[in-house]
């Protein structure tokens, strides 16, 4: 056994981003753990100004939270889908604990670097303040004359891809739509983040046909880069196989009958009639086929003077691999929105057909196991539409998580004139309209979505900004008397607690009553019980006993200030310790 090589492969499996040309890149390894190598010796590397800051930005904890918005949601209490409004960098950070290694597929169509697109400007010192500032602006230009044309775009993409990679399952896959301007740089970034060995393919996506004005050549295609989390665990992308035989329906499931499978398995002897199976293929094969006929796996097909053996193939499970050229024209994306009377709001929407093909490919073999599809540049919400439509067509149980910056609509646009103040409002409306149409076709499909909005934490935080104003100081001190900000509600705090504890946001939240106090049960079997209510006299030891007896939670979360007194708090600790139930205090 080559011990050194075995250890190297174990290390590579965990940290593929720390390898370059098959060898460990020490500077990448150090940066992964917050240490930075300033040694500038010559080596093959992909560098740009600000790259080291990207590591720091990706590693810095978010001070924000996601606030639920039931009024803007559809079927908030029952849906598994989510639409998150906020800067995707902060949102990806907030999702780390709850969705680490849980996402099956990521699709993103990031802003193409044309020189005029919105560029996400990240601020290491105070990202939440920067976010508040950005959402009041319309666009940021990134002209080629700046000298940082590629640099700014790379600084935007790199930390987001690093965070996104943490969310992918070991068999997960990411698709990135990109054009000529940044396809080379995007591939270099992905080689670092996901590992060169986890590159799957570079699809060519045909988006337009015919001529047109162009400087040198008519560019009628974009690209879609495909990387997996682990090529060892990756199942090749699937698409329905070309059906070559008769289709029959058995117990509401479609099968096609393959008639030449024996020939492919045994060559010329596989063409023999059923009556001559023993002669050419042997007794064992005859016994196997007879058992298959008995179990309805095979079928005898009458050819007049003899019979041949056909084999049932389930249409929904019979797949073929992807070709690298995908044809999905831009005009189809416009037509998709025309059907919803929304084509005037987006200039270049992605076709539903493209997103459906990618989602189907990634989830072909586990569509019923609630695979999560994430799009953190949601835009016109085509991915959400595609997931719902695909579920309606094949009975899958896929879930979606859409993330979009609430970029303000220009006052001159049709969207703004129609009452949509930002892109998120349009995206949510698109999902509502699409969901209504899909629900009419198949009412068993989950066409709802929970809306969350990025905001500062619900917990009171000391404002350390220097001040000489005594009144201001007094006001800051008075705020510290409360744990939770006065303008936040229980549901805000419940979902922030779920994020901090690593509980997925689609878990069921049920309001319950414990004696005279309101509490919230998280999960079907009360994984966690959250109580923020003081009730009449505050939380008592008796209340804690009731929580344990009636709900048997694994963990209880409560506001420290909600307890009746220190004695009640101390008794609660002992009661929970005896019952091996953990308590978290806010």
VENUR-V350575 format. One record per residue. N is the residue number from 1. RES is the residue in one letter. SS is DSSP state (@ for helix, = for strand, . for the rest). PHI is phi in degrees with one decimal (* if undefined). OMEGA is omega as a letter, one per 40 degrees, with the letter a starting at -180 (none if undefined). Layout:
<<N | RES | SS | PHI | OMEGA> <N | RES | SS | PHI | OMEGA>>
This chain:
<<1 | X | . | * | i> <2 | X | . | -83.9 | a> <3 | X | @ | -61.6 | a> <4 | X | @ | -61.9 | a> <5 | X | @ | -67.8 | i> <6 | X | @ | -61.7 | i> <7 | X | @ | -65.7 | i> <8 | X | @ | -63.1 | a> <9 | X | @ | -68.0 | i> <10 | X | @ | -62.7 | a> <11 | X | @ | -64.7 | a> <12 | X | @ | -63.0 | a> <13 | X | @ | -64.0 | a> <14 | X | @ | -87.6 | a> <15 | X | . | -127.7 | a> <16 | X | @ | -63.3 | a> <17 | X | @ | -71.2 | a> <18 | X | @ | -94.8 | a> <19 | X | = | -114.3 | i> <20 | X | = | -138.8 | a> <21 | X | . | 52.4 | i> <22 | X | . | 83.1 | a> <23 | X | = | -118.2 | i> <24 | X | = | -67.6 | i> <25 | X | . | -97.7 | a> <26 | X | @ | -60.0 | a> <27 | X | @ | -64.3 | i> <28 | X | @ | -67.7 | i> <29 | X | @ | -64.0 | i> <30 | X | @ | -62.8 | a> <31 | X | @ | -63.7 | a> <32 | X | @ | -60.3 | a> <33 | X | . | -109.1 | i> <34 | X | . | 81.5 | i> <35 | X | . | -114.5 | a> <36 | X | . | -127.5 | a> <37 | X | . | -92.5 | i> <38 | X | . | -97.3 | a> <39 | X | . | -74.4 | a> <40 | X | . | -99.4 | i> <41 | X | . | -74.7 | a> <42 | X | . | -70.5 | i> <43 | X | . | -166.8 | i> <44 | X | . | -73.9 | i> <45 | X | . | -160.6 | i> <46 | X | . | -108.2 | a> <47 | X | . | -126.4 | i> <48 | X | . | -156.9 | a> <49 | X | . | -68.3 | i> <50 | X | . | 103.7 | a> <51 | X | @ | -64.3 | i> <52 | X | @ | -62.9 | i> <53 | X | @ | -67.1 | i> <54 | X | @ | -61.3 | i> <55 | X | @ | -61.3 | a> <56 | X | @ | -66.1 | a> <57 | X | @ | -63.9 | a> <58 | X | @ | -65.5 | a> <59 | X | @ | -87.7 | a> <60 | X | . | -75.7 | a> <61 | X | . | -66.6 | i> <62 | X | . | -80.4 | i> <63 | X | . | -100.2 | a> <64 | X | = | -97.3 | i> <65 | X | = | -151.3 | i> <66 | X | = | -113.4 | a> <67 | X | = | -96.2 | a> <68 | X | = | -71.4 | i> <69 | X | . | -130.2 | a> <70 | X | @ | -57.0 | a> <71 | X | @ | -66.3 | i> <72 | X | @ | -95.9 | a> <73 | X | . | -92.4 | i> <74 | X | = | -124.4 | a> <75 | X | . | 55.4 | a> <76 | X | . | -53.7 | a> <77 | X | . | -76.4 | a> <78 | X | . | -119.6 | a> <79 | X | . | -73.1 | i> <80 | X | . | -102.8 | a> <81 | X | . | -87.8 | a> <82 | X | = | -140.0 | i> <83 | X | = | -125.2 | a> <84 | X | = | -113.5 | a> <85 | X | = | -99.2 | a> <86 | X | . | 164.2 | i> <87 | X | . | -64.3 | a> <88 | X | @ | -63.7 | i> <89 | X | @ | -63.9 | i> <90 | X | @ | -68.2 | a> <91 | X | @ | -63.9 | i> <92 | X | @ | -60.9 | i> <93 | X | @ | -63.9 | a> <94 | X | @ | -68.6 | a> <95 | X | . | -86.6 | a> <96 | X | @ | -57.0 | a> <97 | X | @ | -70.8 | a> <98 | X | @ | -76.4 | a> <99 | X | @ | -125.1 | i> <100 | X | . | -60.8 | i> <101 | X | . | 60.8 | a> <102 | X | . | -120.1 | a> <103 | X | = | -93.5 | a> <104 | X | = | -80.3 | a> <105 | X | = | -143.3 | i> <106 | X | = | -120.7 | i> <107 | X | = | -124.9 | i> <108 | X | = | -134.7 | i> <109 | X | . | -124.3 | a> <110 | X | . | -67.8 | i> <111 | X | . | -56.6 | i> <112 | X | . | -69.5 | a> <113 | X | . | -83.9 | a> <114 | X | . | -94.0 | a> <115 | X | . | 103.3 | a> <116 | X | . | -127.0 | a> <117 | X | . | -72.6 | i> <118 | X | . | -64.4 | i> <119 | X | . | -114.6 | i> <120 | X | . | -72.6 | i> <121 | X | . | -99.7 | a> <122 | X | . | -88.9 | a> <123 | X | . | -123.9 | a> <124 | X | . | -66.5 | a> <125 | X | . | -69.8 | a> <126 | X | . | -145.8 | a> <127 | X | @ | -64.0 | a> <128 | X | @ | -69.4 | i> <129 | X | @ | -64.7 | i> <130 | X | @ | -63.3 | i> <131 | X | @ | -61.9 | i> <132 | X | @ | -60.4 | a> <133 | X | @ | -68.7 | a> <134 | X | @ | -63.2 | a> <135 | X | . | -70.3 | i> <136 | X | . | -98.2 | a> <137 | X | . | -107.5 | i> <138 | X | . | -96.0 | a> <139 | X | . | -135.8 | i> <140 | X | . | -121.1 | a> <141 | X | . | -89.1 | a> <142 | X | . | -135.9 | a> <143 | X | . | -64.2 | a> <144 | X | @ | -61.7 | a> <145 | X | @ | -74.4 | a> <146 | X | @ | -66.5 | a> <147 | X | . | 87.6 | i> <148 | X | . | -121.6 | a> <149 | X | @ | -54.7 | i> <150 | X | @ | -77.0 | a> <151 | X | @ | -58.8 | a> <152 | X | @ | -60.6 | a> <153 | X | @ | -67.5 | i> <154 | X | @ | -64.4 | i> <155 | X | @ | -65.6 | i> <156 | X | @ | -75.9 | a> <157 | X | @ | -78.2 | a> <158 | X | @ | -58.7 | a> <159 | X | @ | -64.4 | a> <160 | X | @ | -69.4 | i> <161 | X | @ | -69.2 | i> <162 | X | @ | -61.0 | i> <163 | X | @ | -68.3 | a> <164 | X | @ | -63.6 | a> <165 | X | @ | -62.2 | i> <166 | X | @ | -67.4 | a> <167 | X | @ | -83.5 | a> <168 | X | = | -69.8 | i> <169 | X | = | -64.6 | i> <170 | X | = | -61.6 | i> <171 | X | = | -104.0 | a> <172 | X | = | -78.2 | a> <173 | X | = | -144.9 | i> <174 | X | = | -121.5 | i> <175 | X | = | -115.2 | a> <176 | X | = | -127.7 | i> <177 | X | = | -79.0 | a> <178 | X | = | -156.9 | i> <179 | X | . | -113.1 | a> <180 | X | . | -62.7 | a> <181 | X | . | -58.1 | a> <182 | X | . | -129.4 | a> <183 | X | @ | -62.2 | a> <184 | X | @ | -65.1 | a> <185 | X | @ | -66.1 | i> <186 | X | @ | -63.6 | i> <187 | X | @ | -66.2 | i> <188 | X | @ | -65.2 | i> <189 | X | @ | -61.3 | a> <190 | X | @ | -64.7 | i> <191 | X | @ | -61.4 | i> <192 | X | @ | -74.3 | a> <193 | X | @ | -74.5 | a> <194 | X | @ | -101.0 | a> <195 | X | . | 96.6 | a> <196 | X | @ | -57.7 | a> <197 | X | @ | -70.7 | a> <198 | X | @ | -97.8 | i> <199 | X | = | -71.6 | a> <200 | X | = | -100.8 | a> <201 | X | = | -169.9 | i> <202 | X | = | -122.4 | a> <203 | X | = | -76.3 | i> <204 | X | = | -100.8 | a> <205 | X | = | -108.3 | i> <206 | X | = | -73.7 | a> <207 | X | . | -117.4 | i> <208 | X | . | -152.1 | a> <209 | X | . | -128.8 | i> <210 | X | . | 85.2 | a> <211 | X | . | -89.4 | a> <212 | X | . | 132.1 | i> <213 | X | . | -77.6 | i> <214 | X | . | -153.6 | a> <215 | X | . | -70.2 | a> <216 | X | . | -118.7 | a> <217 | X | . | -151.6 | i> <218 | X | . | -81.1 | a> <219 | X | . | -92.3 | a> <220 | X | . | -109.9 | a> <221 | X | = | -146.5 | i> <222 | X | = | -119.8 | i> <223 | X | = | -125.9 | i> <224 | X | = | -136.5 | i> <225 | X | = | -81.5 | a> <226 | X | = | -126.1 | i> <227 | X | = | -129.9 | i> <228 | X | = | -110.8 | i> <229 | X | . | -69.6 | i> <230 | X | . | -148.1 | a> <231 | X | . | -63.2 | i> <232 | X | . | -69.5 | a> <233 | X | . | -95.6 | a> <234 | X | . | -75.4 | i> <235 | X | . | -95.8 | a> <236 | X | . | -49.8 | i> <237 | X | . | -58.4 | a> <238 | X | . | -111.5 | i> <239 | X | = | -141.7 | a> <240 | X | = | -55.7 | a> <241 | X | . | -71.5 | i> <242 | X | . | -66.7 | a> <243 | X | . | -79.7 | a> <244 | X | . | -111.8 | a> <245 | X | . | -127.3 | a> <246 | X | . | -67.0 | i> <247 | X | = | -100.6 | i> <248 | X | = | -127.3 | i> <249 | X | = | -110.1 | i> <250 | X | = | -127.4 | a> <251 | X | . | 51.9 | i> <252 | X | . | 65.9 | i> <253 | X | = | -118.7 | a> <254 | X | = | -85.3 | i> <255 | X | = | -127.5 | i> <256 | X | = | -116.4 | a> <257 | X | = | -102.5 | i> <258 | X | = | -89.6 | a> <259 | X | . | -101.4 | a> <260 | X | . | -114.8 | a> <261 | X | @ | -69.0 | i> <262 | X | @ | -68.4 | i> <263 | X | @ | -63.7 | i> <264 | X | @ | -66.2 | a> <265 | X | @ | -85.1 | a> <266 | X | @ | -122.0 | a> <267 | X | @ | 70.5 | a> <268 | X | @ | -63.8 | a> <269 | X | @ | -73.2 | i> <270 | X | @ | -75.1 | i> <271 | X | @ | -90.9 | a> <272 | X | . | -69.2 | i> <273 | X | . | -63.3 | i> <274 | X | @ | -57.2 | a> <275 | X | @ | -64.3 | a> <276 | X | @ | -109.8 | a> <277 | X | @ | -58.2 | a> <278 | X | @ | -61.0 | a> <279 | X | @ | -60.9 | a> <280 | X | @ | -100.7 | a> <281 | X | @ | -111.7 | i> <282 | X | . | 98.1 | a> <283 | X | @ | -66.0 | a> <284 | X | @ | -62.1 | i> <285 | X | @ | -67.5 | i> <286 | X | @ | -63.2 | a> <287 | X | @ | -66.2 | i> <288 | X | @ | -63.7 | a> <289 | X | @ | -67.8 | i> <290 | X | @ | -60.1 | i> <291 | X | @ | -66.6 | i> <292 | X | @ | -65.4 | i> <293 | X | @ | -65.7 | i> <294 | X | @ | -66.2 | a> <295 | X | . | -91.6 | a> <296 | X | . | 62.9 | i> <297 | X | . | -90.7 | i> <298 | X | = | -119.3 | i> <299 | X | = | -144.5 | i> <300 | X | = | -87.2 | a> <301 | X | = | -111.0 | a> <302 | X | = | -75.0 | i> <303 | X | . | -111.8 | i> <304 | X | . | 92.9 | a> <305 | X | . | -82.5 | a> <306 | X | . | -154.8 | i> <307 | X | = | -120.5 | i> <308 | X | = | -116.4 | a> <309 | X | = | -98.3 | i> <310 | X | = | -98.0 | a> <311 | X | = | -122.5 | i> <312 | X | = | -74.9 | i> <313 | X | = | -123.5 | a> <314 | X | = | -69.9 | a> <315 | X | @ | -57.3 | a> <316 | X | @ | -69.0 | a> <317 | X | @ | -112.3 | a> <318 | X | . | -92.5 | a> <319 | X | = | -121.6 | i> <320 | X | = | -127.9 | a> <321 | X | . | -78.2 | a> <322 | X | . | -75.0 | i> <323 | X | . | -89.4 | a> <324 | X | . | -83.4 | i> <325 | X | = | -109.2 | i> <326 | X | = | -115.9 | a> <327 | X | = | -111.4 | i> <328 | X | . | -142.5 | a> <329 | X | . | -74.0 | i> <330 | X | @ | -57.0 | a> <331 | X | @ | -62.4 | i> <332 | X | @ | -67.5 | i> <333 | X | @ | -64.6 | i> <334 | X | @ | -65.9 | i> <335 | X | @ | -64.4 | i> <336 | X | @ | -58.0 | a> <337 | X | @ | -75.7 | i> <338 | X | @ | -61.0 | i> <339 | X | . | -64.2 | i> <340 | X | . | -103.5 | a> <341 | X | . | 58.3 | a> <342 | X | . | -134.9 | a> <343 | X | @ | -66.7 | a> <344 | X | @ | -77.3 | a> <345 | X | @ | -97.8 | a> <346 | X | . | -131.9 | a> <347 | X | . | -81.8 | a> <348 | X | . | -132.3 | i> <349 | X | . | -70.1 | i> <350 | X | . | -70.0 | i> <351 | X | . | -66.7 | i> <352 | X | @ | -58.9 | a> <353 | X | @ | -58.8 | i> <354 | X | @ | -65.4 | a> <355 | X | @ | -63.6 | i> <356 | X | @ | -63.1 | a> <357 | X | @ | -64.2 | i> <358 | X | @ | -69.8 | i> <359 | X | @ | -63.5 | i> <360 | X | @ | -61.6 | a> <361 | X | @ | -60.0 | a> <362 | X | @ | -75.6 | a> <363 | X | @ | -117.1 | a> <364 | X | . | -56.7 | a> <365 | X | . | -99.4 | i> <366 | X | . | -136.9 | a> <367 | X | . | -62.0 | a> <368 | X | . | -91.0 | a> <369 | X | . | -99.3 | i> <370 | X | . | 54.7 | i> <371 | X | . | -65.4 | a> <372 | X | = | -95.1 | i> <373 | X | = | -112.6 | a> <374 | X | = | -112.2 | i> <375 | X | = | -133.5 | a> <376 | X | . | -102.4 | i> <377 | X | . | -129.8 | a> <378 | X | . | -62.6 | i> <379 | X | . | 56.6 | a> <380 | X | . | -82.0 | i> <381 | X | . | 63.9 | i> <382 | X | @ | -60.8 | a> <383 | X | @ | -62.8 | i> <384 | X | @ | -62.4 | i> <385 | X | @ | -59.0 | a> <386 | X | @ | -63.8 | a> <387 | X | @ | -62.3 | a> <388 | X | @ | -64.3 | a> <389 | X | @ | -64.0 | i> <390 | X | @ | -65.1 | i> <391 | X | @ | -59.8 | i> <392 | X | @ | -66.5 | a> <393 | X | @ | -80.2 | a> <394 | X | @ | -118.0 | i> <395 | X | . | 74.0 | a> <396 | X | . | -73.0 | i> <397 | X | . | -120.5 | a> <398 | X | . | -66.7 | i> <399 | X | = | -116.0 | i> <400 | X | = | -123.5 | i> <401 | X | = | -127.5 | i> <402 | X | = | -104.2 | i> <403 | X | = | -129.3 | a> <404 | X | = | -148.8 | i> <405 | X | . | -69.5 | i> <406 | X | . | -75.2 | a> <407 | X | . | -65.5 | a> <408 | X | = | -68.6 | i> <409 | X | . | -78.1 | i> <410 | X | . | -64.7 | a> <411 | X | . | -62.9 | a> <412 | X | . | -85.1 | a> <413 | X | . | -79.4 | i> <414 | X | @ | -63.9 | a> <415 | X | @ | -61.9 | a> <416 | X | @ | -63.6 | i> <417 | X | @ | -63.8 | i> <418 | X | . | -88.1 | i> <419 | X | . | 103.5 | i> <420 | X | . | -91.9 | a> <421 | X | . | -83.8 | i> <422 | X | = | -147.6 | a> <423 | X | @ | -62.2 | a> <424 | X | @ | -60.9 | i> <425 | X | @ | -62.6 | i> <426 | X | @ | -69.9 | a> <427 | X | @ | -59.6 | i> <428 | X | @ | -64.6 | i> <429 | X | @ | -66.4 | i> <430 | X | @ | -62.2 | i> <431 | X | @ | -65.8 | i> <432 | X | @ | -60.8 | a> <433 | X | @ | -66.3 | i> <434 | X | @ | -63.4 | i> <435 | X | @ | -61.0 | i> <436 | X | @ | -62.9 | i> <437 | X | @ | -65.8 | a> <438 | X | @ | -66.9 | a> <439 | X | @ | -64.2 | i> <440 | X | @ | -67.1 | i> <441 | X | @ | -83.3 | a> <442 | X | . | -149.4 | a> <443 | X | . | -79.1 | i> <444 | X | . | -90.1 | a> <445 | X | . | -80.5 | i> <446 | X | . | -76.2 | i> <447 | X | . | -108.2 | i> <448 | X | . | -89.6 | i> <449 | X | = | -163.8 | i> <450 | X | = | -86.6 | i> <451 | X | = | -99.0 | i> <452 | X | = | -126.9 | i> <453 | X | = | -126.5 | i> <454 | X | = | -66.8 | i> <455 | X | = | -155.4 | i> <456 | X | = | -67.4 | a> <457 | X | . | -56.5 | i> <458 | X | . | -75.0 | a> <459 | X | = | -82.5 | i> <460 | X | . | -66.5 | i> <461 | X | . | -124.0 | i> <462 | X | . | -66.0 | i> <463 | X | . | -86.4 | a> <464 | X | . | -93.0 | i> <465 | X | . | -62.2 | a> <466 | X | . | -56.8 | i> <467 | X | . | -150.9 | i> <468 | X | . | -111.5 | a> <469 | X | . | -86.8 | a> <470 | X | @ | -63.1 | a> <471 | X | @ | -65.1 | i> <472 | X | @ | -61.5 | i> <473 | X | @ | -63.4 | i> <474 | X | @ | -61.9 | i> <475 | X | @ | -64.2 | i> <476 | X | @ | -63.3 | a> <477 | X | @ | -64.5 | a> <478 | X | @ | -65.4 | i> <479 | X | @ | -63.3 | a> <480 | X | . | -70.6 | i> <481 | X | . | -68.6 | a> <482 | X | . | -108.5 | i> <483 | X | . | -81.8 | a> <484 | X | = | -109.9 | a> <485 | X | . | -60.0 | a> <486 | X | . | -63.9 | a> <487 | X | . | -92.8 | a> <488 | X | . | -111.2 | a> <489 | X | . | -108.2 | a> <490 | X | @ | -60.1 | a> <491 | X | @ | -63.9 | i> <492 | X | @ | -56.0 | a> <493 | X | @ | -71.4 | i> <494 | X | @ | -60.6 | a> <495 | X | @ | -73.6 | i> <496 | X | @ | -66.0 | i> <497 | X | @ | -63.7 | i> <498 | X | @ | -60.5 | i> <499 | X | @ | -61.8 | a> <500 | X | @ | -68.0 | a> <501 | X | @ | -89.1 | i> <502 | X | . | 78.4 | i> <503 | X | . | -97.7 | i> <504 | X | . | -56.6 | a> <505 | X | . | -72.9 | i> <506 | X | . | -89.9 | i> <507 | X | . | -63.8 | a> <508 | X | . | -66.7 | i> <509 | X | = | -115.4 | a> <510 | X | = | -120.2 | i> <511 | X | = | -77.7 | a> <512 | X | = | -130.9 | i> <513 | X | = | -120.6 | i> <514 | X | = | -116.6 | a> <515 | X | . | 55.5 | a> <516 | X | . | -106.2 | a> <517 | X | = | -117.4 | i> <518 | X | = | -86.6 | i> <519 | X | = | -140.8 | a> <520 | X | = | -131.5 | i> <521 | X | = | -94.2 | a> <522 | X | = | -106.3 | a> <523 | X | . | 92.2 | a> <524 | X | . | -63.0 | a> <525 | X | . | -112.4 | i> <526 | X | . | 54.6 | i> <527 | X | . | -58.2 | i> <528 | X | = | -136.7 | i> <529 | X | = | -115.7 | a> <530 | X | = | -112.3 | i> <531 | X | = | -129.5 | i> <532 | X | . | -115.5 | a> <533 | X | . | -87.3 | i> <534 | X | . | -78.8 | a> <535 | X | . | 66.8 | a> <536 | X | . | -78.9 | a> <537 | X | . | -122.3 | a> <538 | X | . | 94.5 | a> <539 | X | = | -69.5 | a> <540 | X | . | -113.5 | i> <541 | X | @ | -62.7 | i> <542 | X | @ | -65.5 | i> <543 | X | @ | -62.4 | i> <544 | X | @ | -63.1 | i> <545 | X | @ | -61.8 | i> <546 | X | @ | -63.0 | i> <547 | X | @ | -57.7 | a> <548 | X | @ | -66.6 | a> <549 | X | @ | -72.2 | a> <550 | X | @ | -84.9 | a> <551 | X | @ | -121.7 | i> <552 | X | . | 45.0 | a> <553 | X | . | -76.0 | i> <554 | X | . | -78.3 | a> <555 | X | = | -152.1 | i> <556 | X | = | -118.5 | i> <557 | X | = | -116.3 | a> <558 | X | = | -146.0 | i> <559 | X | . | -79.0 | a> <560 | X | @ | -58.1 | a> <561 | X | @ | -72.6 | a> <562 | X | @ | -77.9 | a> <563 | X | = | -72.0 | a> <564 | X | . | -58.1 | i> <565 | X | . | -164.1 | a> <566 | X | @ | -64.8 | i> <567 | X | @ | -63.9 | i> <568 | X | @ | -61.9 | i> <569 | X | @ | -66.0 | i> <570 | X | @ | -63.6 | i> <571 | X | @ | -62.9 | i> <572 | X | @ | -61.4 | i> <573 | X | @ | -58.7 | a> <574 | X | @ | -67.4 | i> <575 | X | @ | -60.7 | a> <576 | X | @ | -71.1 | i> <577 | X | @ | -64.1 | i> <578 | X | @ | -63.1 | a> <579 | X | . | -96.8 | i> <580 | X | . | 56.4 | i> <581 | X | . | -113.4 | a> <582 | X | = | -80.3 | i> <583 | X | = | -123.6 | i> <584 | X | = | -115.9 | i> <585 | X | = | -109.4 | i> <586 | X | . | -99.9 | none>>
